[in-house]
Amino acid sequence: MRPSPSNPAPFPRLLPWLLLIGGGIGLVAAFVLAVEKIALLTDPAYVPSCSINPVLSCGSIMSTPQAELFGFPNPLLGIACFAVVTTVGAVLLAGAELPRRFWLGLQAGVTGGVLFVHWLIFQSLYVIGALCPYCMVVWAVTVPLFWYVTLRNFAAGRLAAYHGVPVTVWFLTLIAMIGVRFWSFWSTLLPVTF
């Protein structure tokens, strides 16, 4: 069911701010990743700022084929896409009414983004075996962006009353997956008290 005068879109004030702020955060994270990738390409001995330990290690992720899925560094795609999302948030805050076809295009974009992010999560956790803090920031903003654009486009009705539950469950599930996957490392950081 799409938004109409008799059935307004849910969260008319939240969505523009979410697009602006979430898009801006994603844009900054993608930009920093692009800068780090360029530094790594120019100096193979460079250690990215986000390479903190064996698990939180951007450098090991940036050197994999998954970091350039479409033949160029993934952060360039993030810069382009998050710039669009940020702009849409600003346009909505300025009071613009966007046509249905635009919202469907944005839906296609955030759906592609959330699918790509989940592929990257799987690759990070189970193939590469490392996490990139900036990438995790991108994950953290992409899922809410997808969810709230979807709620807006399909005028979720009763589901809107529980809008925070799916995003919260997603975050808790991801945290649990990270905890389980890297437990052997995390457990070494805990003080042993027997």
C-alpha positions in Angstrom: 0.0 0.0 0.0 1.7 3.2 -1.1 1.5 6.6 0.6 -1.4 8.8 -0.4 -3.3 11.8 1.1 -5.7 9.3 2.9 -2.8 7.0 3.8 0.3 9.2 4.6 3.8 7.9 4.7 5.0 6.8 8.1 7.7 8.9 9.9 7.4 12.0 7.7 9.8 13.9 10.0 12.2 11.0 10.8 13.0 9.8 7.2 14.5 13.1 5.9 16.8 13.4 8.9 17.7 9.7 8.7 18.5 10.1 5.0 20.6 13.2 5.7 22.4 12.0 8.8 22.7 8.3 7.8 23.8 9.2 4.3 26.3 11.7 5.7 27.8 9.2 8.1 28.0 6.6 5.3 29.5 9.2 3.0 32.3 10.1 5.5 33.0 6.4 6.2 33.2 5.6 2.4 35.4 8.6 1.8 37.8 7.6 4.6 37.9 4.1 3.2 38.7 5.5 -0.3 41.5 7.6 1.1 42.9 4.6 3.0 42.7 2.4 -0.1 44.5 5.0 -2.2 47.2 5.2 0.4 47.5 1.4 0.4 47.7 1.4 -3.4 50.5 4.0 -3.5 52.4 2.3 -0.6 51.9 -1.4 -0.1 53.6 -1.1 3.3 51.0 1.5 4.5 49.0 0.4 7.6 45.5 1.8 7.4 44.3 3.7 10.5 41.5 1.2 10.9 43.9 -1.8 11.2 43.9 -2.1 15.0 44.4 -5.8 15.7 44.1 -9.1 13.9 40.3 -8.9 13.9 39.7 -5.2 13.4 41.9 -5.0 10.3 41.0 -2.9 7.3 44.3 -3.6 5.6 43.7 -7.3 5.3 40.2 -6.7 3.9 41.4 -4.0 1.4 43.8 -6.4 -0.2 41.1 -9.0 -1.1 39.2 -9.3 -4.3 36.0 -8.7 -2.4 37.2 -5.1 -1.8 36.9 -4.4 -5.6 33.8 -6.5 -6.5 33.0 -4.4 -9.6 36.5 -3.8 -10.7 37.1 -0.7 -8.7 37.3 -0.1 -4.9 34.0 -0.5 -3.2 34.3 2.8 -1.3 33.9 4.7 -4.6 30.4 3.1 -5.0 29.7 4.1 -1.4 30.7 7.7 -2.0 28.4 8.0 -5.0 25.4 6.2 -3.4 25.6 8.0 0.0 26.0 11.3 -1.7 22.6 10.7 -3.4 21.0 9.6 -0.1 22.4 12.6 1.7 21.1 14.9 -1.0 17.6 13.3 -0.9 17.5 13.9 2.8 18.4 17.6 2.3 15.8 18.0 -0.5 13.1 16.5 1.7 14.0 18.7 4.6 13.7 21.7 2.2 10.1 20.7 1.7 10.2 19.0 -1.8 7.6 16.4 -2.7 9.2 13.7 -4.8 7.3 11.6 -7.4 6.5 7.9 -6.9 9.0 6.8 -9.5 11.8 8.6 -7.6 10.8 6.7 -4.4 10.8 3.4 -6.4 14.3 4.2 -7.7 15.5 5.0 -4.2 13.9 1.7 -3.0 15.9 -0.1 -5.7 19.1 1.6 -4.6 18.7 0.9 -0.9 17.7 -2.7 -1.6 20.8 -3.2 -3.7 22.8 -1.6 -1.0 21.4 -3.8 1.8 22.0 -6.9 -0.3 25.6 -5.8 -1.0 26.2 -5.1 2.6 25.0 -8.5 3.7 27.2 -10.1 1.1 30.1 -8.1 2.5 29.2 -9.1 6.1 29.3 -12.8 5.1 32.6 -12.3 3.3 34.1 -10.4 6.3 33.0 -12.9 8.9 33.4 -16.3 7.1 35.7 -15.9 4.2 38.2 -13.1 5.0 38.0 -13.5 8.8 38.5 -9.8 9.7 36.4 -6.7 10.3 36.8 -3.2 9.0 35.5 -0.6 11.5 34.6 1.9 8.7 32.8 -0.9 6.8 30.8 -1.7 9.9 29.8 2.0 10.0 28.5 1.6 6.5 26.6 -1.6 7.5 25.1 0.2 10.5 23.7 3.0 8.4 22.6 1.0 5.3 20.2 -1.3 7.1 18.1 1.5 8.8 18.1 3.4 5.5 16.7 0.4 3.7 14.2 -0.3 6.4 12.7 3.2 6.7 12.6 3.8 3.0 10.8 0.5 2.7 8.3 1.4 5.4 7.7 4.7 3.7 7.2 3.2 0.2 4.9 0.5 1.4 3.0 2.5 4.1 3.5 -0.2 6.7 0.4 0.5 8.8 0.6 -1.6 12.0 4.2 -2.6 11.3 5.1 1.1 11.7 4.2 0.9 15.4 7.0 -1.6 15.9 9.4 0.0 13.4 12.4 -0.2 15.7 12.2 -3.9 16.4 13.5 -5.3 13.1 16.5 -2.9 13.1 17.2 -3.7 16.8 17.0 -7.5 16.1 19.3 -7.1 13.1 21.9 -5.2 15.2 21.8 -7.7 18.1 22.1 -10.6 15.6 25.1 -9.1 13.9 26.8 -8.4 17.3 26.1 -12.0 18.3 27.5 -13.3 15.0 30.7 -11.2 15.4 31.0 -12.3 19.0 30.7 -16.0 18.1 32.9 -15.8 15.0 35.7 -14.1 16.8 35.3 -15.5 20.3 38.7 -17.1 20.3 40.2 -13.6 19.9 37.8 -11.7 22.2 38.3 -14.3 25.0 42.0 -13.5 25.0 41.1 -9.9 26.0 39.1 -10.9 29.0 40.9 -11.2 32.4 41.0 -14.7 33.7 39.6 -14.9 37.2 39.4 -18.5 38.4 
